[in-house]
Amino acid sequence: MINIKTILVAGAGTMGQGIAQVCAQAGYKVFLFDVQPESIQRGLLAIDKNLQILVSKNKLKQEELVDIASRIKGTETVDVPADLVIEAIIEEAEAKRKLFAAIEKVVAPSAIITSNTSSIPITQLAATLRHPDRFAGLHFFNPAPVMKLVEIISGVATEESVMEKLKLFVQSIHKVSVVAEDAPGFIVNRVARHYYVEALKLVEEGVASPEEVDALLRASGFKMGAFELMDLIGIDINFSVTSSLYNGFHQEPRFRPSRVQQQKVLAGHLGKKSGQGFYKYNKD
């Protein structure tokens, strides 16, 4: 028995929206937190749009949509009665630690606190907490409503009972869990990093264009090309993860971040969310 009824999702960006939707669809009450009220509203509207698409495809009934939407509430404070916290803010260790410190002051002692980080060591994030034993990684993949896999990562101090509860929770939201040790990039990002890094090298060296690389990758059986996927995830997030792995492996050359990607970040060309990345998009 996991004793989780209410979830606080911290961060109303693309990933936070997806996680909130998944949890609400599984029957949980969800608080969607962000420091920016407009981000909360955008997040709630995006969730409603995603649910409407499911209705249009006959994968969801209208009354089910109403029920799911009623379980998600926006909040500008983390002081809510949550049994489980899932952090999904920017991929910066200091920002995450500040948020966790604020959350730890107000949640119940029995609440589990988790991070959706793609690459920052869980032990590092837990180091400044008063109760690192109830902290773990809970890494969803984008888009969260579609992707089945969730990595559960144990830090040095994480209690085994917390890991067991998280396994049951992932099962309850109809996802597949894989337990990973607290290593740079965990499992998936360590394996998949070179899907992006090598594609970026080809462009950086003038071997091929993003369009050509993506076309070849799709022709090889991949559902999305590397550059399409970076635009979907967010080029800034992808660059941060690569930089984190590069430093985590003591500047191992095979993880070297790309100057092409860095230039995109500096220009504010972050992918779909900004309207332009390696491709251009119509912003809603």
N, C-alpha and C positions, 0 to 999 in steps of 0.2 A: 504494500500500500504506500503510495507516494505522498498523500496528504497535500496535494497542490490543487488549489481551486482558482487562485487569482495570480495573474502574472503582470509584472511591470516590464514593459519593453522600453528601454532608454535609448532614444534616438529615432526620429520619425523620417529618416531618409529612406532610400529604396529598400535597403535590407531590413530596417526596422518595420517598415510597412508590411513587408512580406512575412516576417516572423509573427507580427501581430495578427495578420489575417489567418495564418496557419493555426495559431493557438485558438483563436475565436471559432474557427471552423470545427475544431476538435472539441468545442464545448466549454472552453475556459473563459473566464472573465478577464479582460485585458485592459490595462491602463497604458496608453501610448504617450510617453513623455518626450518633451523637447523644450529647450530654453527659449525657442522662438515660436510664438503663437502661430505665425503664418506657416511654419513648417508642419505643425500639428494639423492645421486645416488642410494643407496640401496632401499630407499623409492619409487623412481620413477620406478625402475625395478620391485619392488613388486607389485605396482599398475598395471603396464603393464601385469604382469603375471596373476593377478587376472582377468583383463579384457579379456585376451586371453582364460582363462578358461570359461568365460561366452560365448565367441564366439564359443568355442568347444562344448558347451552345447546348442547352438542355442538360447541363451537368449539375444544375442547381435550380430549385424552385424559388419563385419570388418570395414566398413566405419564409423560406429558409434564409434567403438573403437578409430579410428584415430582422430575423432572429439573430443571425451572426453579427450584423451591424450593431445591434442593441447591446452586444457584449463588449464592444470596444469603446472606451471613453478616452478622450484627450485630456492630458494633465500638464500643467506647467510646474508641478512640484513632484518630487520623488517621495514625499511623505504620504504614501498610500498603503493600504493593508495588503501587501504582496507576499505570497508564499515563495515565489521564484522571481528573480530579477534576471533579465537578459539584456546586457549592454550591447548596443550596436551603433556607437558614435564613431567619430573619425579615428583613423588608425594611428593615434599618437599616445604613447605610454603615459605621459604626464597628464593629458586631458582625461584619460580613463581613470588614472589613480585619484584625481580630484573628485571625479564623479563617484567612485566607489567609496571614498571617505564620507561624502555627504549621504550616500545611500545607507551605509553601515550605521550611521547615527540614528536613523529613523525606522528601519525595518525590524521586524520581530527577530529575536535570537534564533528562531528555528528556520528563518528564511534562507534559501540558497541563493547565492549571488554568482552569476556567470558572465563571461565575456564572449562575444562573438568574434574576437580578434582572429585574423587570418594568420598571424605570424609572431606576435609579441609573446614572449614566454609567460606562461601562466604563473609560474613561481615569482617572476619579477613583478607582475601586477599585484600579486597577493602579499608581497613583502611588507607593505606599509599598513595592511589591514590588522585590526585587532583580533579578528577571528579568521585567519587564512584557511582554517580547516573546512570552512563551509563555502569555499571559493573554487571554481573550476572553469574550464573552457567549454563552451557550447557553440561550436562553429557550424553555422548553416551555410548553404551555398546559394548563389544568386542565379535565377529567381527562386526565392525560398518556397513559394507555393508549388513550384514544379519539381525542383530538385529533391530527390529522396534522401540523400545522404546527410548525416549530421555527425561531425567529429566531436567526441567527448574527451577532453584533455584533463588529466590529473596533474596538479602541481605537487611539489614536494610535501606540502602540509595537508593536502586534500584528504578528507576522511573517506574511507571506502564506502561508508553508508551513503554519502553524498553521490558518489559515482553510481551506485546501484539505483538510487532514486532518479537520477538523470537518465539512466538507461530505460527505466520504466516510463518516464515522461516522454522520451523520444518515441517510444513504441506507441504511447497513447495519442500522439499527434500524427500517427501513420507515416513515420519516417524510419529510416534504417540507420542505426548507430554503429560507429566504429570507435573503439577506445584507442587513444593515442598517448604516447609518452610526451612529456614536455620538451620536445626538441624543436629547433628552428624550422618553421613552416609546417610542423606536425607531419601529416602524411601527404595529403592531397597537394598542398601548395609546394611542398618540396619536390614531388614528382612532376607536377604540372608547370613549374616555373619556367622550364626551358621551352615549353610550347610558346610562351611569350618572348623570352629572352632571345632565342634563336631566330624567331620571326623578325624581331626588332633589329638584330644584327644584319639580316639580309637587306633590310631597308636602309640601315645606316651605312652599309658598305656599297649601296647602289646596285645590288644584285637584282632586286625586284621591287615593285611598288606594293603598298599595302593591299590594293585590290587584287594584284596578281598572286600574292602569297595566300590571301584568303580563298581565292578561287581554287587554287591547287589543294589547299587543306580540305575544303568542302568536297572536292572531287576525290580525295583520298578516304572519305567516309566520315569526317568530322562534321557535326551539325552546324558549327559556326567556325569561321576563321579566327585566327588569333587577334586580329585588329578589331573585328566585329565584337568579339568577346570582351576585349579591353574597354571598348566604348560602352558596352552594356554594364560592366562592373563599375566603371569609373576609372579613367586613366590615372587620376591622383591616387586612388586607393591601390591600384595595381602597382604603381611606381613605389608607393610606401611599403608594400609587401616585399617587393624585390629588394629595396634598400635594407629592409629589416633582415632578410635572409642573407644578404651580402655581408652585413655587419655581424650577424649571428654566426656565420662561418668564417669570421676573421678575414674578410675581404678576399674570399675565394674567387678567382677570376671568372669562373663559370657562372657566378651569380651577379656579375657586374651590371648595375643599372644602365639603361640606355640613355644617351644624350638626346636622342629623338623623342623619347618619352618625357624626359625632363623638360624639354622645350615646350611640349604640349601643355604640361602642367603650369609652367611659368606664363604661358599665353592665356591660360584660363580655358583652354580647349579640353574639357574633361570628359567628353563623350556625350551620350544621349541626354544626360541631366543638364548639360549646359547648351545643348543644341549643336555643338560641333566637337568633334574629336578627330579621329582619322577619317571619319565620314561626317557629312552634314545631315542634320535632322530638323524636322518641323517641331518646334516646342508647342505643347498643348497649352 
